[in-house]
Amino acid sequence: MAETLYDRLGGTYAISGAVDVLVDRLFANASVNANEGVHAHHGDPANAPGYKFLVTAWTIEATGGPKCYPGLDMTKAHDQLAITGEQFDAVALEIAATLSFLGVPAAEQKEFMELIESYRSQVVQA
């Protein structure tokens, strides 16, 4: 049986570490925070721990790990944010940069970015 992307990324601990770096980058990214709805959340540092938990749990589940994500589906989670394609691209760029920074192998980076891209239609509304 082939290893899941979850396994190849290093499981819960490695994913949690990557999300820790990613969320700090997202909260500081001016392009991502140009969206008022996103900034209302990202602009409050008190939201970072909960957001890191949700992104970690989502990533674990989306990559083939255990079912643990308690949040909303991607459409409901983003439907009030009016996210544009450019804003989605800004987040995707941060994800790709974080994966590269952390030394994730190219094949896993590609597979994860394809997973992210598959959610574009559920996230982009404007």
N, CA, C and O atoms as a DFTB+ gen file, in Angstrom:
504 C
 N C O
     1  1       0.838      -1.185       0.000
     2  2       0.000       0.000       0.000
     3  2       0.885       1.252       0.000
     4  3       1.828       1.363       0.784
     5  1       0.565       2.178      -0.885
     6  2       1.357       3.398      -1.011
     7  2       1.138       4.307       0.201
     8  3       0.041       4.381       0.755
     9  1       2.198       4.985       0.589
    10  2       2.089       5.938       1.690
    11  2       1.238       7.133       1.265
    12  3       1.302       7.575       0.117
    13  1       0.459       7.641       2.180
    14  2      -0.339       8.829       1.902
    15  2       0.558      10.059       1.877
    16  3       1.698      10.019       2.340
    17  1       0.036      11.141       1.336
    18  2       0.765      12.402       1.380
    19  2       0.997      12.804       2.836
    20  3       2.050      13.347       3.171
    21  1       0.027      12.541       3.688
    22  2       0.173      12.791       5.130
    23  2       1.443      12.119       5.659
    24  3       2.245      12.753       6.345
    25  1       1.620      10.841       5.338
    26  2       2.801      10.103       5.793
    27  2       4.079      10.686       5.187
    28  3       5.079      10.865       5.882
    29  1       4.036      10.977       3.889
    30  2       5.228      11.480       3.203
    31  2       5.614      12.881       3.662
    32  3       6.776      13.272       3.555
    33  1       4.642      13.640       4.174
    34  2       4.946      14.966       4.724
    35  2       5.506      14.886       6.143
    36  3       6.003      15.881       6.672
    37  1       5.427      13.715       6.756
    38  2       5.996      13.528       8.080
    39  2       4.975      13.421       9.191
    40  3       5.340      13.395      10.367
    41  1       3.688      13.359       8.837
    42  2       2.645      13.164       9.835
    43  2       2.320      14.426      10.627
    44  3       2.675      15.541      10.245
    45  1       1.645      14.210      11.720
    46  2       1.095      15.309      12.522
    47  2       2.145      16.311      12.986
    48  3       1.926      17.518      12.884
    49  1       3.267      15.840      13.487
    50  2       4.265      16.762      14.023
    51  2       4.867      17.641      12.935
    52  3       5.026      18.846      13.134
    53  1       5.203      17.059      11.794
    54  2       5.782      17.845      10.707
    55  2       4.753      18.812      10.125
    56  3       5.081      19.962       9.831
    57  1       3.521      18.356       9.959
    58  2       2.473      19.232       9.437
    59  2       2.219      20.378      10.407
    60  3       2.075      21.524       9.982
    61  1       2.162      20.088      11.698
    62  2       1.961      21.145      12.698
    63  2       3.078      22.179      12.639
    64  3       2.821      23.380      12.729
    65  1       4.296      21.725      12.490
    66  2       5.427      22.650      12.396
    67  2       5.347      23.519      11.159
    68  3       5.622      24.717      11.214
    69  1       4.969      22.914      10.040
    70  2       4.838      23.681       8.798
    71  2       3.710      24.706       8.912
    72  3       3.868      25.845       8.473
    73  1       2.598      24.323       9.483
    74  2       1.469      25.243       9.647
    75  2       1.850      26.386      10.582
    76  3       1.425      27.522      10.370
    77  1       2.637      26.106      11.603
    78  2       3.087      27.153      12.512
    79  2       3.826      28.244      11.732
    80  3       3.578      29.433      11.932
    81  1       4.721      27.837      10.855
    82  2       5.469      28.781      10.021
    83  2       4.526      29.475       9.040
    84  3       4.570      30.697       8.891
    85  1       3.678      28.700       8.376
    86  2       2.774      29.240       7.361
    87  2       1.834      30.294       7.936
    88  3       1.705      31.378       7.367
    89  1       1.192      30.003       9.028
    90  2       0.208      30.942       9.576
    91  2       0.890      32.242      10.002
    92  3       0.319      33.317       9.817
    93  1       2.071      32.171      10.556
    94  2       2.794      33.394      10.889
    95  2       3.038      34.222       9.624
    96  3       2.920      35.447       9.646
    97  1       3.373      33.553       8.538
    98  2       3.600      34.244       7.263
    99  2       2.296      34.835       6.736
   100  3       2.280      35.970       6.260
   101  1       1.206      34.076       6.818
   102  2      -0.084      34.571       6.321
   103  2      -0.561      35.778       7.117
   104  3      -1.069      36.740       6.542
   105  1      -0.401      35.733       8.427
   106  2      -0.852      36.838       9.271
   107  2      -0.047      38.107       8.983
   108  3      -0.534      39.211       9.226
   109  1       1.165      37.963       8.475
   110  2       2.023      39.113       8.189
   111  2       1.973      39.556       6.725
   112  3       2.558      40.583       6.379
   113  1       1.296      38.813       5.867
   114  2       1.313      39.079       4.432
   115  2       0.332      40.193       4.057
   116  3      -0.876      40.045       4.238
   117  1       0.847      41.295       3.541
   118  2       0.013      42.449       3.195
   119  2      -0.979      42.115       2.085
   120  3      -2.116      42.587       2.126
   121  1      -0.582      41.315       1.093
   122  2      -1.494      40.959       0.001
   123  2      -2.660      40.117       0.503
   124  3      -3.803      40.330       0.098
   125  1      -2.376      39.172       1.376
   126  2      -3.421      38.330       1.946
   127  2      -4.367      39.173       2.792
   128  3      -5.584      38.993       2.740
   129  1      -3.811      40.082       3.560
   130  2      -4.602      40.895       4.474
   131  2      -5.247      42.114       3.827
   132  3      -5.922      42.886       4.507
   133  1      -5.051      42.299       2.518
   134  2      -5.731      43.384       1.809
   135  2      -7.245      43.146       1.798
   136  3      -8.022      44.094       1.685
   137  1      -7.659      41.893       1.915
   138  2      -9.078      41.550       2.008
   139  2      -9.547      41.888       3.425
   140  3      -9.014      41.361       4.401
   141  1     -10.549      42.772       3.532
   142  2     -11.000      43.232       4.851
   143  2     -11.492      42.096       5.740
   144  3     -11.225      42.085       6.941
   145  1     -12.211      41.140       5.152
   146  2     -12.716      40.022       5.945
   147  2     -11.600      39.139       6.473
   148  3     -11.645      38.679       7.614
   149  1     -10.610      38.907       5.644
   150  2      -9.452      38.117       6.068
   151  2      -8.684      38.886       7.144
   152  3      -8.285      38.318       8.161
   153  1      -8.481      40.185       6.908
   154  2      -7.731      40.987       7.883
   155  2      -8.448      41.058       9.237
   156  3      -7.799      41.123      10.282
   157  1      -9.775      41.047       9.218
   158  2     -10.519      41.070      10.481
   159  2     -10.137      39.874      11.345
   160  3     -10.154      39.957      12.573
   161  1      -9.794      38.765      10.700
   162  2      -9.367      37.565      11.428
   163  2      -7.853      37.575      11.645
   164  3      -7.379      37.423      12.771
   165  1      -7.098      37.755      10.553
   166  2      -5.635      37.706      10.632
   167  2      -5.046      38.890      11.369
   168  3      -3.920      38.811      11.861
   169  1      -5.785      39.986      11.457
   170  2      -5.274      41.172      12.115
   171  2      -5.271      41.076      13.632
   172  3      -4.735      41.952      14.311
   173  1      -5.858      40.029      14.161
   174  2      -5.908      39.839      15.609
   175  2      -5.007      38.667      15.984
   176  3      -5.366      37.514      15.742
   177  1      -3.844      38.942      16.570
   178  2      -2.915      37.862      16.919
   179  2      -3.523      36.804      17.845
   180  3      -3.050      35.669      17.879
   181  1      -4.554      37.163      18.586
   182  2      -5.192      36.186      19.472
   183  2      -5.855      35.065      18.680
   184  3      -6.130      34.000      19.232
   185  1      -6.118      35.292      17.386
   186  2      -6.739      34.261      16.553
   187  2      -5.734      33.233      16.028
   188  3      -6.138      32.166      15.566
   189  1      -4.453      33.530      16.091
   190  2      -3.439      32.650      15.496
   191  2      -3.467      31.216      16.034
   192  3      -3.444      30.283      15.232
   193  1      -3.515      30.997      17.344
   194  2      -3.496      29.600      17.819
   195  2      -4.673      28.767      17.300
   196  3      -4.483      27.626      16.878
   197  1      -5.862      29.318      17.328
   198  2      -7.020      28.576      16.833
   199  2      -6.942      28.330      15.344
   200  3      -7.297      27.254      14.863
   201  1      -6.476      29.334      14.610
   202  2      -6.325      29.190      13.168
   203  2      -5.274      28.121      12.845
   204  3      -5.460      27.314      11.935
   205  1      -4.179      28.124      13.593
   206  2      -3.146      27.104      13.389
   207  2      -3.719      25.707      13.642
   208  3      -3.423      24.766      12.905
   209  1      -4.532      25.580      14.680
   210  2      -5.157      24.280      14.963
   211  2      -6.035      23.843      13.798
   212  3      -5.932      22.708      13.332
   213  1      -6.902      24.745      13.322
   214  2      -7.817      24.375      12.234
   215  2      -7.066      24.039      10.945
   216  3      -7.397      23.063      10.272
   217  1      -6.063      24.835      10.602
   218  2      -5.294      24.564       9.380
   219  2      -4.521      23.255       9.513
   220  3      -4.421      22.493       8.552
   221  1      -3.979      22.994      10.686
   222  2      -3.280      21.722      10.914
   223  2      -4.244      20.549      10.767
   224  3      -3.949      19.589      10.055
   225  1      -5.381      20.621      11.428
   226  2      -6.353      19.520      11.357
   227  2      -6.854      19.329       9.937
   228  3      -6.985      18.196       9.476
   229  1      -7.140      20.433       9.229
   230  2      -7.598      20.332       7.848
   231  2      -6.533      19.655       6.987
   232  3      -6.837      18.773       6.183
   233  1      -5.284      20.077       7.165
   234  2      -4.191      19.531       6.360
   235  2      -3.982      18.045       6.645
   236  3      -3.775      17.255       5.724
   237  1      -4.037      17.674       7.902
   238  2      -3.899      16.261       8.260
   239  2      -4.956      15.437       7.530
   240  3      -4.643      14.421       6.909
   241  1      -6.187      15.874       7.608
   242  2      -7.291      15.127       7.002
   243  2      -7.216      15.156       5.473
   244  3      -7.399      14.127       4.823
   245  1      -6.948      16.328       4.901
   246  2      -6.934      16.483       3.445
   247  2      -5.805      15.704       2.781
   248  3      -5.897      15.370       1.600
   249  1      -4.742      15.409       3.527
   250  2      -3.606      14.684       2.958
   251  2      -3.650      13.183       3.240
   252  3      -2.698      12.459       2.950
   253  1      -4.761      12.727       3.806
   254  2      -4.923      11.291       4.014
   255  2      -4.657      10.809       5.417
   256  3      -4.597       9.603       5.657
   257  1      -4.496      11.725       6.348
   258  2      -4.296      11.352       7.745
   259  2      -5.621      11.105       8.437
   260  3      -6.663      11.027       7.786
   261  1      -5.586      10.982       9.743
   262  2      -6.807      10.709      10.493
   263  2      -7.833      11.836      10.382
   264  3      -7.489      13.003      10.196
   265  1      -9.079      11.455      10.499
   266  2     -10.174      12.430      10.491
   267  2     -10.123      13.207      11.800
   268  3     -10.294      12.632      12.875
   269  1      -9.887      14.518      11.709
   270  2      -9.758      15.315      12.925
   271  2     -10.172      16.760      12.739
   272  3     -10.103      17.538      13.691
   273  1     -10.602      17.148      11.544
   274  2     -10.924      18.547      11.269
   275  2     -12.334      18.869      11.750
   276  3     -13.302      18.317      11.228
   277  1     -12.468      19.768      12.751
   278  2     -13.786      20.097      13.277
   279  2     -14.406      21.349      12.657
   280  3     -15.492      21.763      13.061
   281  1     -13.730      21.951      11.687
   282  2     -14.180      23.225      11.138
   283  2     -15.220      23.081      10.049
   284  3     -15.683      21.985       9.732
   285  1     -15.573      24.225       9.487
   286  2     -16.534      24.292       8.394
   287  2     -15.920      23.766       7.109
   288  3     -14.698      23.713       6.974
   289  1     -16.780      23.373       6.151
   290  2     -16.228      23.017       4.845
   291  2     -15.687      24.296       4.203
   292  3     -16.004      25.397       4.654
   293  1     -14.883      24.158       3.165
   294  2     -14.175      25.303       2.600
   295  2     -15.129      26.367       2.055
   296  3     -14.836      27.558       2.162
   297  1     -16.248      25.970       1.480
   298  2     -17.201      26.957       0.964
   299  2     -17.777      27.783       2.103
   300  3     -17.762      29.013       2.042
   301  1     -18.280      27.131       3.135
   302  2     -18.874      27.854       4.268
   303  2     -17.831      28.681       5.016
   304  3     -18.140      29.770       5.500
   305  1     -16.616      28.185       5.115
   306  2     -15.568      28.901       5.843
   307  2     -15.166      30.202       5.144
   308  3     -14.659      31.122       5.785
   309  1     -15.393      30.278       3.830
   310  2     -14.922      31.428       3.072
   311  2     -16.040      32.245       2.427
   312  3     -15.756      33.258       1.788
   313  1     -17.304      31.837       2.575
   314  2     -18.378      32.463       1.796
   315  2     -18.660      33.922       2.122
   316  3     -19.282      34.607       1.310
   317  1     -18.237      34.418       3.253
   318  2     -18.455      35.825       3.605
   319  2     -17.215      36.692       3.346
   320  3     -17.213      37.879       3.673
   321  1     -16.174      36.113       2.767
   322  2     -14.901      36.828       2.646
   323  2     -14.656      37.472       1.281
   324  3     -13.740      38.283       1.148
   325  1     -15.447      37.133       0.271
   326  2     -15.279      37.695      -1.074
   327  2     -13.825      37.595      -1.550
   328  3     -13.246      38.580      -2.009
   329  1     -13.256      36.422      -1.437
   330  2     -11.861      36.199      -1.826
   331  2     -11.747      36.169      -3.346
   332  3     -12.508      35.485      -4.030
   333  1     -10.783      36.923      -3.858
   334  2     -10.531      36.986      -5.295
   335  2      -9.504      35.928      -5.697
   336  3      -8.844      35.327      -4.849
   337  1      -9.385      35.717      -6.993
   338  2      -8.362      34.812      -7.497
   339  2      -6.968      35.272      -7.123
   340  3      -6.111      34.451      -6.797
   341  1      -6.727      36.579      -7.163
   342  2      -5.417      37.117      -6.782
   343  2      -5.111      36.845      -5.314
   344  3      -3.977      36.521      -4.960
   345  1      -6.127      36.977      -4.460
   346  2      -5.923      36.722      -3.032
   347  2      -5.679      35.236      -2.781
   348  3      -4.854      34.878      -1.941
   349  1      -6.386      34.373      -3.497
   350  2      -6.131      32.932      -3.397
   351  2      -4.689      32.658      -3.814
   352  3      -3.982      31.894      -3.157
   353  1      -4.253      33.289      -4.918
   354  2      -2.883      33.101      -5.401
   355  2      -1.851      33.554      -4.368
   356  3      -0.796      32.934      -4.228
   357  1      -2.157      34.643      -3.642
   358  2      -1.222      35.142      -2.619
   359  2      -1.058      34.117      -1.502
   360  3       0.048      33.909      -1.005
   361  1      -2.155      33.479      -1.109
   362  2      -2.077      32.428      -0.085
   363  2      -1.322      31.224      -0.640
   364  3      -0.464      30.659       0.037
   365  1      -1.642      30.837      -1.868
   366  2      -0.955      29.695      -2.484
   367  2       0.553      29.948      -2.574
   368  3       1.352      29.037      -2.356
   369  1       0.932      31.170      -2.892
   370  2       2.352      31.510      -2.967
   371  2       3.023      31.356      -1.604
   372  3       4.144      30.856      -1.514
   373  1       2.338      31.786      -0.546
   374  2       2.893      31.613       0.809
   375  2       3.011      30.132       1.163
   376  3       3.991      29.714       1.779
   377  1       2.021      29.349       0.777
   378  2       2.084      27.906       1.043
   379  2       3.287      27.305       0.318
   380  3       4.076      26.575       0.917
   381  1       3.424      27.616      -0.976
   382  2       4.536      27.072      -1.760
   383  2       5.882      27.519      -1.183
   384  3       6.815      26.722      -1.091
   385  1       5.980      28.792      -0.796
   386  2       7.231      29.306      -0.229
   387  2       7.554      28.616       1.092
   388  3       8.716      28.323       1.374
   389  1       6.538      28.359       1.892
   390  2       6.751      27.689       3.179
   391  2       7.226      26.256       2.955
   392  3       8.155      25.798       3.620
   393  1       6.600      25.554       2.030
   394  2       7.017      24.179       1.737
   395  2       8.469      24.152       1.262
   396  3       9.249      23.294       1.674
   397  1       8.822      25.096       0.395
   398  2      10.197      25.173      -0.099
   399  2      11.165      25.522       1.022
   400  3      12.213      24.889       1.157
   401  1      10.823      26.523       1.825
   402  2      11.651      26.949       2.949
   403  2      11.938      25.795       3.904
   404  3      13.041      25.678       4.436
   405  1      10.938      24.946       4.115
   406  2      11.079      23.836       5.054
   407  2      11.710      22.591       4.432
   408  3      11.892      21.580       5.110
   409  1      12.042      22.665       3.150
   410  2      12.732      21.552       2.503
   411  2      11.851      20.371       2.138
   412  3      12.339      19.247       2.026
   413  1      10.557      20.612       1.950
   414  2       9.665      19.529       1.529
   415  2      10.084      19.117       0.120
   416  3      10.281      19.978      -0.737
   417  1      10.223      17.811      -0.136
   418  2      10.645      17.356      -1.457
   419  2       9.694      17.834      -2.571
   420  3       8.498      18.020      -2.348
   421  1      10.254      18.023      -3.760
   422  2       9.511      18.588      -4.889
   423  2       8.230      17.817      -5.201
   424  3       7.199      18.432      -5.473
   425  1       8.272      16.496      -5.170
   426  2       7.081      15.703      -5.509
   427  2       5.948      15.965      -4.519
   428  3       4.789      16.069      -4.921
   429  1       6.266      16.072      -3.250
   430  2       5.248      16.334      -2.235
   431  2       4.758      17.776      -2.316
   432  3       3.578      18.052      -2.099
   433  1       5.673      18.696      -2.631
   434  2       5.247      20.089      -2.839
   435  2       4.226      20.160      -3.969
   436  3       3.174      20.784      -3.830
   437  1       4.544      19.519      -5.080
   438  2       3.655      19.537      -6.250
   439  2       2.292      18.936      -5.899
   440  3       1.253      19.511      -6.225
   441  1       2.302      17.793      -5.244
   442  2       1.048      17.131      -4.887
   443  2       0.225      17.988      -3.925
   444  3      -0.995      18.080      -4.067
   445  1       0.877      18.606      -2.960
   446  2       0.145      19.441      -2.007
   447  2      -0.413      20.678      -2.695
   448  3      -1.548      21.072      -2.425
   449  1       0.356      21.289      -3.569
   450  2      -0.132      22.484      -4.267
   451  2      -1.278      22.131      -5.213
   452  3      -2.175      22.950      -5.416
   453  1      -1.269      20.941      -5.790
   454  2      -2.416      20.496      -6.594
   455  2      -3.650      20.329      -5.714
   456  3      -4.763      20.640      -6.138
   457  1      -3.459      19.846      -4.506
   458  2      -4.562      19.726      -3.550
   459  2      -5.124      21.112      -3.231
   460  3      -6.339      21.309      -3.241
   461  1      -4.246      22.062      -2.949
   462  2      -4.693      23.429      -2.657
   463  2      -5.464      23.984      -3.851
   464  3      -6.542      24.552      -3.679
   465  1      -4.935      23.829      -5.030
   466  2      -5.591      24.342      -6.244
   467  2      -6.978      23.723      -6.439
   468  3      -7.879      24.377      -6.965
   469  1      -7.150      22.488      -6.026
   470  2      -8.450      21.818      -6.195
   471  2      -9.547      22.480      -5.361
   472  3     -10.729      22.231      -5.596
   473  1      -9.178      23.310      -4.401
   474  2     -10.149      24.005      -3.558
   475  2     -10.450      25.425      -4.048
   476  3     -11.270      26.117      -3.445
   477  1      -9.810      25.865      -5.114
   478  2      -9.995      27.230      -5.610
   479  2     -11.479      27.575      -5.790
   480  3     -11.925      28.630      -5.340
   481  1     -12.229      26.712      -6.432
   482  2     -13.635      27.021      -6.724
   483  2     -14.481      27.098      -5.450
   484  3     -15.547      27.714      -5.463
   485  1     -14.035      26.492      -4.365
   486  2     -14.766      26.555      -3.107
   487  2     -14.406      27.787      -2.283
   488  3     -15.139      28.161      -1.367
   489  1     -13.290      28.411      -2.605
   490  2     -12.778      29.532      -1.800
   491  2     -12.986      30.882      -2.511
   492  3     -13.370      31.868      -1.882
   493  1     -12.728      30.912      -3.818
   494  2     -12.813      32.168      -4.572
   495  2     -14.267      32.477      -4.896
   496  3     -14.985      31.647      -5.454
   497  1     -14.689      33.686      -4.536
   498  2     -16.056      34.104      -4.835
   499  2     -16.134      35.414      -5.577
   500  3     -17.206      35.770      -6.065
   501  1     -15.067      36.132      -5.681
   502  2     -15.140      37.463      -6.295
   503  2     -14.281      37.528      -7.547
   504  3     -14.219      38.571      -8.199
